[in-house]
Amino acid sequence: MKIDWASLGLVAVTTVVAAIAIIGIYSLGVLALTSGGKAGPDGVAAPSPLARITGYLCLAASGLLVLYGLYLIVPQFH
């Protein structure tokens, strides 16, 4: 049995980079949705409309990336 260490290293690096990218996009979405704007009459600071749209887009993008990864892994989807 011979292991192709270069290919194994490439897969490991790609996995780490993809995981960091997905977590980063998700974190930006959460940050955008929890960023405080002007406080309303009840004292709660709601995010601005642009921050809310950006947050939902980031969350959707990270969800789609996870679903694409599952599509690549499960052979019955092909």
PDB file with SEQRES, HELIX, SHEET and CRYST1 records, atoms N, CA, C and O in Angstrom:
SEQRES   1 A   78  MET LYS ILE ASP TRP ALA SER LEU GLY LEU VAL ALA VAL          
SEQRES   2 A   78  THR THR VAL VAL ALA ALA ILE ALA ILE ILE GLY ILE TYR          
SEQRES   3 A   78  SER LEU GLY VAL LEU ALA LEU THR SER GLY GLY LYS ALA          
SEQRES   4 A   78  GLY PRO ASP GLY VAL ALA ALA PRO SER PRO LEU ALA ARG          
SEQRES   5 A   78  ILE THR GLY TYR LEU CYS LEU ALA ALA SER GLY LEU LEU          
SEQRES   6 A   78  VAL LEU TYR GLY LEU TYR LEU ILE VAL PRO GLN PHE HIS          
HELIX    1 AA1 TRP A    5  THR A   34  1                                  30    
HELIX    2 AA2 PRO A   49  ILE A   73  1                                  25    
HELIX    3 AA3 PRO A   75  PHE A   77  5                                   3    
CRYST1    1.000    1.000    1.000  90.00  90.00  90.00 P 1           1          
ATOM      1  N   MET A   1       0.843  -1.179   0.000  1.00  0.00           N  
ATOM      2  CA  MET A   1       0.000   0.000   0.000  1.00  0.00           C  
ATOM      3  C   MET A   1       0.883   1.236   0.000  1.00  0.00           C  
ATOM      4  O   MET A   1       1.781   1.381   0.830  1.00  0.00           O  
ATOM      5  N   LYS A   2       0.610   2.121  -0.948  1.00  0.00           N  
ATOM      6  CA  LYS A   2       1.397   3.345  -1.060  1.00  0.00           C  
ATOM      7  C   LYS A   2       0.459   4.544  -0.937  1.00  0.00           C  
ATOM      8  O   LYS A   2      -0.593   4.591  -1.575  1.00  0.00           O  
ATOM      9  N   ILE A   3       0.847   5.496  -0.122  1.00  0.00           N  
ATOM     10  CA  ILE A   3       0.037   6.692   0.099  1.00  0.00           C  
ATOM     11  C   ILE A   3       0.639   7.845  -0.691  1.00  0.00           C  
ATOM     12  O   ILE A   3       1.839   8.105  -0.615  1.00  0.00           O  
ATOM     13  N   ASP A   4      -0.204   8.528  -1.445  1.00  0.00           N  
ATOM     14  CA  ASP A   4       0.226   9.715  -2.179  1.00  0.00           C  
ATOM     15  C   ASP A   4       0.122  10.901  -1.226  1.00  0.00           C  
ATOM     16  O   ASP A   4      -0.941  11.504  -1.085  1.00  0.00           O  
ATOM     17  N   TRP A   5       1.230  11.226  -0.578  1.00  0.00           N  
ATOM     18  CA  TRP A   5       1.242  12.243   0.462  1.00  0.00           C  
ATOM     19  C   TRP A   5       0.941  13.639  -0.082  1.00  0.00           C  
ATOM     20  O   TRP A   5       0.363  14.465   0.624  1.00  0.00           O  
ATOM     21  N   ALA A   6       1.323  13.903  -1.311  1.00  0.00           N  
ATOM     22  CA  ALA A   6       1.043  15.217  -1.895  1.00  0.00           C  
ATOM     23  C   ALA A   6      -0.469  15.430  -2.064  1.00  0.00           C  
ATOM     24  O   ALA A   6      -0.988  16.507  -1.772  1.00  0.00           O  
ATOM     25  N   SER A   7      -1.157  14.402  -2.535  1.00  0.00           N  
ATOM     26  CA  SER A   7      -2.609  14.511  -2.701  1.00  0.00           C  
ATOM     27  C   SER A   7      -3.307  14.602  -1.351  1.00  0.00           C  
ATOM     28  O   SER A   7      -4.272  15.351  -1.200  1.00  0.00           O  
ATOM     29  N   LEU A   8      -2.830  13.849  -0.376  1.00  0.00           N  
ATOM     30  CA  LEU A   8      -3.402  13.905   0.963  1.00  0.00           C  
ATOM     31  C   LEU A   8      -3.216  15.298   1.574  1.00  0.00           C  
ATOM     32  O   LEU A   8      -4.129  15.830   2.205  1.00  0.00           O  
ATOM     33  N   GLY A   9      -2.052  15.875   1.388  1.00  0.00           N  
ATOM     34  CA  GLY A   9      -1.798  17.225   1.879  1.00  0.00           C  
ATOM     35  C   GLY A   9      -2.664  18.257   1.186  1.00  0.00           C  
ATOM     36  O   GLY A   9      -3.157  19.189   1.821  1.00  0.00           O  
ATOM     37  N   LEU A  10      -2.854  18.093  -0.127  1.00  0.00           N  
ATOM     38  CA  LEU A  10      -3.704  19.015  -0.883  1.00  0.00           C  
ATOM     39  C   LEU A  10      -5.147  18.956  -0.386  1.00  0.00           C  
ATOM     40  O   LEU A  10      -5.794  19.991  -0.226  1.00  0.00           O  
ATOM     41  N   VAL A  11      -5.644  17.762  -0.145  1.00  0.00           N  
ATOM     42  CA  VAL A  11      -7.011  17.612   0.363  1.00  0.00           C  
ATOM     43  C   VAL A  11      -7.121  18.226   1.753  1.00  0.00           C  
ATOM     44  O   VAL A  11      -8.115  18.887   2.056  1.00  0.00           O  
ATOM     45  N   ALA A  12      -6.125  18.019   2.599  1.00  0.00           N  
ATOM     46  CA  ALA A  12      -6.159  18.571   3.958  1.00  0.00           C  
ATOM     47  C   ALA A  12      -6.154  20.097   3.934  1.00  0.00           C  
ATOM     48  O   ALA A  12      -6.927  20.732   4.650  1.00  0.00           O  
ATOM     49  N   VAL A  13      -5.292  20.682   3.120  1.00  0.00           N  
ATOM     50  CA  VAL A  13      -5.219  22.142   3.037  1.00  0.00           C  
ATOM     51  C   VAL A  13      -6.514  22.717   2.456  1.00  0.00           C  
ATOM     52  O   VAL A  13      -7.012  23.733   2.941  1.00  0.00           O  
ATOM     53  N   THR A  14      -7.052  22.078   1.431  1.00  0.00           N  
ATOM     54  CA  THR A  14      -8.295  22.540   0.832  1.00  0.00           C  
ATOM     55  C   THR A  14      -9.442  22.476   1.833  1.00  0.00           C  
ATOM     56  O   THR A  14     -10.281  23.375   1.885  1.00  0.00           O  
ATOM     57  N   THR A  15      -9.473  21.413   2.624  1.00  0.00           N  
ATOM     58  CA  THR A  15     -10.523  21.273   3.635  1.00  0.00           C  
ATOM     59  C   THR A  15     -10.438  22.372   4.684  1.00  0.00           C  
ATOM     60  O   THR A  15     -11.456  22.954   5.057  1.00  0.00           O  
ATOM     61  N   VAL A  16      -9.242  22.656   5.156  1.00  0.00           N  
ATOM     62  CA  VAL A  16      -9.072  23.690   6.178  1.00  0.00           C  
ATOM     63  C   VAL A  16      -9.451  25.065   5.615  1.00  0.00           C  
ATOM     64  O   VAL A  16     -10.138  25.838   6.282  1.00  0.00           O  
ATOM     65  N   VAL A  17      -9.013  25.368   4.407  1.00  0.00           N  
ATOM     66  CA  VAL A  17      -9.328  26.672   3.802  1.00  0.00           C  
ATOM     67  C   VAL A  17     -10.832  26.815   3.575  1.00  0.00           C  
ATOM     68  O   VAL A  17     -11.400  27.875   3.841  1.00  0.00           O  
ATOM     69  N   ALA A  18     -11.482  25.751   3.084  1.00  0.00           N  
ATOM     70  CA  ALA A  18     -12.928  25.819   2.855  1.00  0.00           C  
ATOM     71  C   ALA A  18     -13.683  25.979   4.170  1.00  0.00           C  
ATOM     72  O   ALA A  18     -14.645  26.744   4.244  1.00  0.00           O  
ATOM     73  N   ALA A  19     -13.256  25.265   5.201  1.00  0.00           N  
ATOM     74  CA  ALA A  19     -13.927  25.376   6.498  1.00  0.00           C  
ATOM     75  C   ALA A  19     -13.787  26.787   7.068  1.00  0.00           C  
ATOM     76  O   ALA A  19     -14.749  27.350   7.589  1.00  0.00           O  
ATOM     77  N   ILE A  20     -12.599  27.344   6.969  1.00  0.00           N  
ATOM     78  CA  ILE A  20     -12.389  28.708   7.467  1.00  0.00           C  
ATOM     79  C   ILE A  20     -13.222  29.713   6.666  1.00  0.00           C  
ATOM     80  O   ILE A  20     -13.771  30.656   7.235  1.00  0.00           O  
ATOM     81  N   ALA A  21     -13.317  29.516   5.358  1.00  0.00           N  
ATOM     82  CA  ALA A  21     -14.099  30.430   4.521  1.00  0.00           C  
ATOM     83  C   ALA A  21     -15.581  30.360   4.873  1.00  0.00           C  
ATOM     84  O   ALA A  21     -16.236  31.395   4.996  1.00  0.00           O  
ATOM     85  N   ILE A  22     -16.115  29.155   5.037  1.00  0.00           N  
ATOM     86  CA  ILE A  22     -17.538  29.014   5.353  1.00  0.00           C  
ATOM     87  C   ILE A  22     -17.840  29.586   6.731  1.00  0.00           C  
ATOM     88  O   ILE A  22     -18.838  30.283   6.909  1.00  0.00           O  
ATOM     89  N   ILE A  23     -16.992  29.298   7.694  1.00  0.00           N  
ATOM     90  CA  ILE A  23     -17.202  29.834   9.038  1.00  0.00           C  
ATOM     91  C   ILE A  23     -17.069  31.360   9.034  1.00  0.00           C  
ATOM     92  O   ILE A  23     -17.799  32.049   9.747  1.00  0.00           O  
ATOM     93  N   GLY A  24     -16.146  31.883   8.242  1.00  0.00           N  
ATOM     94  CA  GLY A  24     -15.987  33.333   8.137  1.00  0.00           C  
ATOM     95  C   GLY A  24     -17.203  34.005   7.535  1.00  0.00           C  
ATOM     96  O   GLY A  24     -17.635  35.051   8.019  1.00  0.00           O  
ATOM     97  N   ILE A  25     -17.762  33.423   6.492  1.00  0.00           N  
ATOM     98  CA  ILE A  25     -18.953  33.990   5.864  1.00  0.00           C  
ATOM     99  C   ILE A  25     -20.128  33.940   6.835  1.00  0.00           C  
ATOM    100  O   ILE A  25     -20.889  34.902   6.945  1.00  0.00           O  
ATOM    101  N   TYR A  26     -20.275  32.818   7.537  1.00  0.00           N  
ATOM    102  CA  TYR A  26     -21.354  32.692   8.515  1.00  0.00           C  
ATOM    103  C   TYR A  26     -21.183  33.716   9.639  1.00  0.00           C  
ATOM    104  O   TYR A  26     -22.152  34.337  10.075  1.00  0.00           O  
ATOM    105  N   SER A  27     -19.947  33.884  10.102  1.00  0.00           N  
ATOM    106  CA  SER A  27     -19.684  34.845  11.173  1.00  0.00           C  
ATOM    107  C   SER A  27     -19.979  36.276  10.742  1.00  0.00           C  
ATOM    108  O   SER A  27     -20.507  37.067  11.523  1.00  0.00           O  
ATOM    109  N   LEU A  28     -19.639  36.608   9.503  1.00  0.00           N  
ATOM    110  CA  LEU A  28     -19.967  37.943   8.993  1.00  0.00           C  
ATOM    111  C   LEU A  28     -21.478  38.156   8.949  1.00  0.00           C  
ATOM    112  O   LEU A  28     -21.964  39.250   9.236  1.00  0.00           O  
ATOM    113  N   GLY A  29     -22.214  37.112   8.589  1.00  0.00           N  
ATOM    114  CA  GLY A  29     -23.668  37.211   8.574  1.00  0.00           C  
ATOM    115  C   GLY A  29     -24.241  37.451   9.961  1.00  0.00           C  
ATOM    116  O   GLY A  29     -25.122  38.292  10.141  1.00  0.00           O  
ATOM    117  N   VAL A  30     -23.737  36.708  10.939  1.00  0.00           N  
ATOM    118  CA  VAL A  30     -24.209  36.900  12.313  1.00  0.00           C  
ATOM    119  C   VAL A  30     -23.827  38.288  12.816  1.00  0.00           C  
ATOM    120  O   VAL A  30     -24.623  38.951  13.481  1.00  0.00           O  
ATOM    121  N   LEU A  31     -22.615  38.726  12.500  1.00  0.00           N  
ATOM    122  CA  LEU A  31     -22.181  40.055  12.911  1.00  0.00           C  
ATOM    123  C   LEU A  31     -23.066  41.137  12.304  1.00  0.00           C  
ATOM    124  O   LEU A  31     -23.440  42.094  12.982  1.00  0.00           O  
ATOM    125  N   ALA A  32     -23.400  40.982  11.026  1.00  0.00           N  
ATOM    126  CA  ALA A  32     -24.243  41.985  10.372  1.00  0.00           C  
ATOM    127  C   ALA A  32     -25.646  42.010  10.972  1.00  0.00           C  
ATOM    128  O   ALA A  32     -26.248  43.076  11.097  1.00  0.00           O  
ATOM    129  N   LEU A  33     -26.163  40.855  11.340  1.00  0.00           N  
ATOM    130  CA  LEU A  33     -27.516  40.815  11.903  1.00  0.00           C  
ATOM    131  C   LEU A  33     -27.577  41.292  13.345  1.00  0.00           C  
ATOM    132  O   LEU A  33     -28.635  41.709  13.817  1.00  0.00           O  
ATOM    133  N   THR A  34     -26.458  41.235  14.046  1.00  0.00           N  
ATOM    134  CA  THR A  34     -26.467  41.663  15.445  1.00  0.00           C  
ATOM    135  C   THR A  34     -25.832  43.027  15.650  1.00  0.00           C  
ATOM    136  O   THR A  34     -25.729  43.496  16.784  1.00  0.00           O  
ATOM    137  N   SER A  35     -25.404  43.671  14.571  1.00  0.00           N  
ATOM    138  CA  SER A  35     -24.808  44.998  14.710  1.00  0.00           C  
ATOM    139  C   SER A  35     -25.895  45.985  15.099  1.00  0.00           C  
ATOM    140  O   SER A  35     -26.994  45.982  14.545  1.00  0.00           O  
ATOM    141  N   GLY A  36     -25.567  46.806  16.042  1.00  0.00           N  
ATOM    142  CA  GLY A  36     -26.567  47.745  16.549  1.00  0.00           C  
ATOM    143  C   GLY A  36     -26.670  48.976  15.690  1.00  0.00           C  
ATOM    144  O   GLY A  36     -25.659  49.554  15.290  1.00  0.00           O  
ATOM    145  N   GLY A  37     -27.855  49.366  15.415  1.00  0.00           N  
ATOM    146  CA  GLY A  37     -28.119  50.623  14.730  1.00  0.00           C  
ATOM    147  C   GLY A  37     -28.640  51.624  15.741  1.00  0.00           C  
ATOM    148  O   GLY A  37     -28.157  51.684  16.872  1.00  0.00           O  
ATOM    149  N   LYS A  38     -29.610  52.396  15.341  1.00  0.00           N  
ATOM    150  CA  LYS A  38     -30.228  53.336  16.276  1.00  0.00           C  
ATOM    151  C   LYS A  38     -31.190  52.575  17.190  1.00  0.00           C  
ATOM    152  O   LYS A  38     -31.929  51.694  16.751  1.00  0.00           O  
ATOM    153  N   ALA A  39     -31.158  52.932  18.443  1.00  0.00           N  
ATOM    154  CA  ALA A  39     -32.051  52.294  19.405  1.00  0.00           C  
ATOM    155  C   ALA A  39     -33.470  52.818  19.218  1.00  0.00           C  
ATOM    156  O   ALA A  39     -33.691  54.018  19.055  1.00  0.00           O  
ATOM    157  N   GLY A  40     -34.414  51.902  19.245  1.00  0.00           N  
ATOM    158  CA  GLY A  40     -35.816  52.277  19.095  1.00  0.00           C  
ATOM    159  C   GLY A  40     -36.394  52.737  20.419  1.00  0.00           C  
ATOM    160  O   GLY A  40     -35.666  52.896  21.399  1.00  0.00           O  
ATOM    161  N   PRO A  41     -37.700  52.952  20.448  1.00  0.00           N  
ATOM    162  CA  PRO A  41     -38.340  53.418  21.686  1.00  0.00           C  
ATOM    163  C   PRO A  41     -38.251  52.396  22.823  1.00  0.00           C  
ATOM    164  O   PRO A  41     -38.310  52.764  23.996  1.00  0.00           O  
ATOM    165  N   ASP A  42     -38.109  51.114  22.476  1.00  0.00           N  
ATOM    166  CA  ASP A  42     -38.008  50.096  23.517  1.00  0.00           C  
ATOM    167  C   ASP A  42     -36.573  49.887  23.989  1.00  0.00           C  
ATOM    168  O   ASP A  42     -36.331  49.062  24.870  1.00  0.00           O  
ATOM    169  N   GLY A  43     -35.620  50.620  23.417  1.00  0.00           N  
ATOM    170  CA  GLY A  43     -34.224  50.528  23.831  1.00  0.00           C  
ATOM    171  C   GLY A  43     -33.421  49.469  23.112  1.00  0.00           C  
ATOM    172  O   GLY A  43     -32.230  49.315  23.381  1.00  0.00           O  
ATOM    173  N   VAL A  44     -34.041  48.732  22.200  1.00  0.00           N  
ATOM    174  CA  VAL A  44     -33.343  47.682  21.465  1.00  0.00           C  
ATOM    175  C   VAL A  44     -32.789  48.265  20.171  1.00  0.00           C  
ATOM    176  O   VAL A  44     -33.506  48.934  19.427  1.00  0.00           O  
ATOM    177  N   ALA A  45     -31.520  48.009  19.910  1.00  0.00           N  
ATOM    178  CA  ALA A  45     -30.879  48.525  18.702  1.00  0.00           C  
ATOM    179  C   ALA A  45     -31.021  47.488  17.587  1.00  0.00           C  
ATOM    180  O   ALA A  45     -30.472  46.390  17.682  1.00  0.00           O  
ATOM    181  N   ALA A  46     -31.744  47.832  16.552  1.00  0.00           N  
ATOM    182  CA  ALA A  46     -31.938  46.938  15.404  1.00  0.00           C  
ATOM    183  C   ALA A  46     -30.916  47.284  14.325  1.00  0.00           C  
ATOM    184  O   ALA A  46     -30.530  48.444  14.184  1.00  0.00           O  
ATOM    185  N   PRO A  47     -30.475  46.284  13.564  1.00  0.00           N  
ATOM    186  CA  PRO A  47     -29.520  46.575  12.489  1.00  0.00           C  
ATOM    187  C   PRO A  47     -30.185  47.369  11.366  1.00  0.00           C  
ATOM    188  O   PRO A  47     -31.404  47.339  11.196  1.00  0.00           O  
ATOM    189  N   SER A  48     -29.362  48.070  10.614  1.00  0.00           N  
ATOM    190  CA  SER A  48     -29.884  48.837   9.490  1.00  0.00           C  
ATOM    191  C   SER A  48     -30.374  47.875   8.399  1.00  0.00           C  
ATOM    192  O   SER A  48     -29.997  46.703   8.394  1.00  0.00           O  
ATOM    193  N   PRO A  49     -31.203  48.361   7.487  1.00  0.00           N  
ATOM    194  CA  PRO A  49     -31.695  47.474   6.423  1.00  0.00           C  
ATOM    195  C   PRO A  49     -30.569  46.878   5.572  1.00  0.00           C  
ATOM    196  O   PRO A  49     -30.644  45.713   5.181  1.00  0.00           O  
ATOM    197  N   LEU A  50     -29.530  47.661   5.283  1.00  0.00           N  
ATOM    198  CA  LEU A  50     -28.416  47.139   4.501  1.00  0.00           C  
ATOM    199  C   LEU A  50     -27.674  46.045   5.271  1.00  0.00           C  
ATOM    200  O   LEU A  50     -27.278  45.037   4.686  1.00  0.00           O  
ATOM    201  N   ALA A  51     -27.487  46.237   6.564  1.00  0.00           N  
ATOM    202  CA  ALA A  51     -26.823  45.215   7.377  1.00  0.00           C  
ATOM    203  C   ALA A  51     -27.675  43.956   7.458  1.00  0.00           C  
ATOM    204  O   ALA A  51     -27.148  42.843   7.450  1.00  0.00           O  
ATOM    205  N   ARG A  52     -28.982  44.128   7.537  1.00  0.00           N  
ATOM    206  CA  ARG A  52     -29.873  42.968   7.603  1.00  0.00           C  
ATOM    207  C   ARG A  52     -29.830  42.170   6.298  1.00  0.00           C  
ATOM    208  O   ARG A  52     -29.761  40.942   6.325  1.00  0.00           O  
ATOM    209  N   ILE A  53     -29.869  42.857   5.166  1.00  0.00           N  
ATOM    210  CA  ILE A  53     -29.799  42.171   3.871  1.00  0.00           C  
ATOM    211  C   ILE A  53     -28.452  41.466   3.713  1.00  0.00           C  
ATOM    212  O   ILE A  53     -28.394  40.317   3.275  1.00  0.00           O  
ATOM    213  N   THR A  54     -27.382  42.156   4.071  1.00  0.00           N  
ATOM    214  CA  THR A  54     -26.053  41.558   3.984  1.00  0.00           C  
ATOM    215  C   THR A  54     -25.939  40.329   4.886  1.00  0.00           C  
ATOM    216  O   THR A  54     -25.356  39.318   4.493  1.00  0.00           O  
ATOM    217  N   GLY A  55     -26.487  40.417   6.078  1.00  0.00           N  
ATOM    218  CA  GLY A  55     -26.453  39.295   7.002  1.00  0.00           C  
ATOM    219  C   GLY A  55     -27.180  38.084   6.450  1.00  0.00           C  
ATOM    220  O   GLY A  55     -26.668  36.966   6.502  1.00  0.00           O  
ATOM    221  N   TYR A  56     -28.373  38.308   5.922  1.00  0.00           N  
ATOM    222  CA  TYR A  56     -29.133  37.184   5.365  1.00  0.00           C  
ATOM    223  C   TYR A  56     -28.448  36.608   4.131  1.00  0.00           C  
ATOM    224  O   TYR A  56     -28.481  35.396   3.916  1.00  0.00           O  
ATOM    225  N   LEU A  57     -27.829  37.461   3.320  1.00  0.00           N  
ATOM    226  CA  LEU A  57     -27.106  36.946   2.152  1.00  0.00           C  
ATOM    227  C   LEU A  57     -25.901  36.100   2.565  1.00  0.00           C  
ATOM    228  O   LEU A  57     -25.628  35.065   1.956  1.00  0.00           O  
ATOM    229  N   CYS A  58     -25.189  36.536   3.590  1.00  0.00           N  
ATOM    230  CA  CYS A  58     -24.044  35.750   4.072  1.00  0.00           C  
ATOM    231  C   CYS A  58     -24.494  34.417   4.645  1.00  0.00           C  
ATOM    232  O   CYS A  58     -23.859  33.392   4.398  1.00  0.00           O  
ATOM    233  N   LEU A  59     -25.578  34.417   5.405  1.00  0.00           N  
ATOM    234  CA  LEU A  59     -26.087  33.167   5.964  1.00  0.00           C  
ATOM    235  C   LEU A  59     -26.561  32.228   4.851  1.00  0.00           C  
ATOM    236  O   LEU A  59     -26.331  31.020   4.913  1.00  0.00           O  
ATOM    237  N   ALA A  60     -27.214  32.780   3.847  1.00  0.00           N  
ATOM    238  CA  ALA A  60     -27.670  31.955   2.728  1.00  0.00           C  
ATOM    239  C   ALA A  60     -26.489  31.390   1.946  1.00  0.00           C  
ATOM    240  O   ALA A  60     -26.506  30.226   1.545  1.00  0.00           O  
ATOM    241  N   ALA A  61     -25.468  32.208   1.731  1.00  0.00           N  
ATOM    242  CA  ALA A  61     -24.287  31.739   0.993  1.00  0.00           C  
ATOM    243  C   ALA A  61     -23.582  30.612   1.746  1.00  0.00           C  
ATOM    244  O   ALA A  61     -23.170  29.623   1.140  1.00  0.00           O  
ATOM    245  N   SER A  62     -23.443  30.756   3.056  1.00  0.00           N  
ATOM    246  CA  SER A  62     -22.782  29.692   3.814  1.00  0.00           C  
ATOM    247  C   SER A  62     -23.630  28.426   3.809  1.00  0.00           C  
ATOM    248  O   SER A  62     -23.085  27.324   3.739  1.00  0.00           O  
ATOM    249  N   GLY A  63     -24.936  28.561   3.881  1.00  0.00           N  
ATOM    250  CA  GLY A  63     -25.810  27.390   3.804  1.00  0.00           C  
ATOM    251  C   GLY A  63     -25.722  26.697   2.456  1.00  0.00           C  
ATOM    252  O   GLY A  63     -25.691  25.468   2.382  1.00  0.00           O  
ATOM    253  N   LEU A  64     -25.682  27.489   1.386  1.00  0.00           N  
ATOM    254  CA  LEU A  64     -25.555  26.893   0.051  1.00  0.00           C  
ATOM    255  C   LEU A  64     -24.212  26.199  -0.135  1.00  0.00           C  
ATOM    256  O   LEU A  64     -24.139  25.157  -0.787  1.00  0.00           O  
ATOM    257  N   LEU A  65     -23.158  26.761   0.425  1.00  0.00           N  
ATOM    258  CA  LEU A  65     -21.849  26.109   0.340  1.00  0.00           C  
ATOM    259  C   LEU A  65     -21.829  24.778   1.085  1.00  0.00           C  
ATOM    260  O   LEU A  65     -21.223  23.814   0.619  1.00  0.00           O  
ATOM    261  N   VAL A  66     -22.483  24.722   2.228  1.00  0.00           N  
ATOM    262  CA  VAL A  66     -22.570  23.462   2.974  1.00  0.00           C  
ATOM    263  C   VAL A  66     -23.379  22.434   2.190  1.00  0.00           C  
ATOM    264  O   VAL A  66     -22.994  21.267   2.115  1.00  0.00           O  
ATOM    265  N   LEU A  67     -24.490  22.857   1.609  1.00  0.00           N  
ATOM    266  CA  LEU A  67     -25.287  21.930   0.803  1.00  0.00           C  
ATOM    267  C   LEU A  67     -24.525  21.442  -0.418  1.00  0.00           C  
ATOM    268  O   LEU A  67     -24.656  20.278  -0.797  1.00  0.00           O  
ATOM    269  N   TYR A  68     -23.736  22.302  -1.037  1.00  0.00           N  
ATOM    270  CA  TYR A  68     -22.918  21.888  -2.182  1.00  0.00           C  
ATOM    271  C   TYR A  68     -21.863  20.866  -1.749  1.00  0.00           C  
ATOM    272  O   TYR A  68     -21.588  19.910  -2.474  1.00  0.00           O  
ATOM    273  N   GLY A  69     -21.280  21.067  -0.581  1.00  0.00           N  
ATOM    274  CA  GLY A  69     -20.322  20.104  -0.067  1.00  0.00           C  
ATOM    275  C   GLY A  69     -20.967  18.752   0.177  1.00  0.00           C  
ATOM    276  O   GLY A  69     -20.376  17.714  -0.124  1.00  0.00           O  
ATOM    277  N   LEU A  70     -22.178  18.759   0.722  1.00  0.00           N  
ATOM    278  CA  LEU A  70     -22.895  17.492   0.913  1.00  0.00           C  
ATOM    279  C   LEU A  70     -23.222  16.835  -0.415  1.00  0.00           C  
ATOM    280  O   LEU A  70     -23.160  15.612  -0.538  1.00  0.00           O  
ATOM    281  N   TYR A  71     -23.568  17.637  -1.407  1.00  0.00           N  
ATOM    282  CA  TYR A  71     -23.835  17.102  -2.747  1.00  0.00           C  
ATOM    283  C   TYR A  71     -22.583  16.410  -3.311  1.00  0.00           C  
ATOM    284  O   TYR A  71     -22.680  15.358  -3.942  1.00  0.00           O  
ATOM    285  N   LEU A  72     -21.431  17.002  -3.080  1.00  0.00           N  
ATOM    286  CA  LEU A  72     -20.189  16.400  -3.585  1.00  0.00           C  
ATOM    287  C   LEU A  72     -19.833  15.124  -2.850  1.00  0.00           C  
ATOM    288  O   LEU A  72     -19.223  14.226  -3.433  1.00  0.00           O  
ATOM    289  N   ILE A  73     -20.197  15.025  -1.592  1.00  0.00           N  
ATOM    290  CA  ILE A  73     -19.815  13.859  -0.789  1.00  0.00           C  
ATOM    291  C   ILE A  73     -20.732  12.663  -1.043  1.00  0.00           C  
ATOM    292  O   ILE A  73     -20.253  11.535  -1.160  1.00  0.00           O  
ATOM    293  N   VAL A  74     -22.048  12.893  -1.130  1.00  0.00           N  
ATOM    294  CA  VAL A  74     -23.006  11.788  -1.243  1.00  0.00           C  
ATOM    295  C   VAL A  74     -23.117  11.356  -2.691  1.00  0.00           C  
ATOM    296  O   VAL A  74     -23.541  12.149  -3.532  1.00  0.00           O  
ATOM    297  N   PRO A  75     -22.749  10.128  -3.007  1.00  0.00           N  
ATOM    298  CA  PRO A  75     -22.754   9.695  -4.406  1.00  0.00           C  
ATOM    299  C   PRO A  75     -24.159   9.487  -4.995  1.00  0.00           C  
ATOM    300  O   PRO A  75     -24.308   9.495  -6.217  1.00  0.00           O  
ATOM    301  N   GLN A  76     -25.173   9.304  -4.172  1.00  0.00           N  
ATOM    302  CA  GLN A  76     -26.528   9.100  -4.703  1.00  0.00           C  
ATOM    303  C   GLN A  76     -27.083  10.367  -5.336  1.00  0.00           C  
ATOM    304  O   GLN A  76     -28.046  10.290  -6.099  1.00  0.00           O  
ATOM    305  N   PHE A  77     -26.518  11.511  -5.050  1.00  0.00           N  
ATOM    306  CA  PHE A  77     -26.990  12.766  -5.632  1.00  0.00           C  
ATOM    307  C   PHE A  77     -26.476  12.998  -7.046  1.00  0.00           C  
ATOM    308  O   PHE A  77     -26.948  13.909  -7.727  1.00  0.00           O  
ATOM    309  N   HIS A  78     -25.546  12.219  -7.489  1.00  0.00           N  
ATOM    310  CA  HIS A  78     -24.941  12.440  -8.808  1.00  0.00           C  
ATOM    311  C   HIS A  78     -25.706  11.694  -9.874  1.00  0.00           C  
ATOM    312  O   HIS A  78     -25.347  11.757 -11.050  1.00  0.00           O  
TER     313      HIS A  78                                                      
END                                                                             
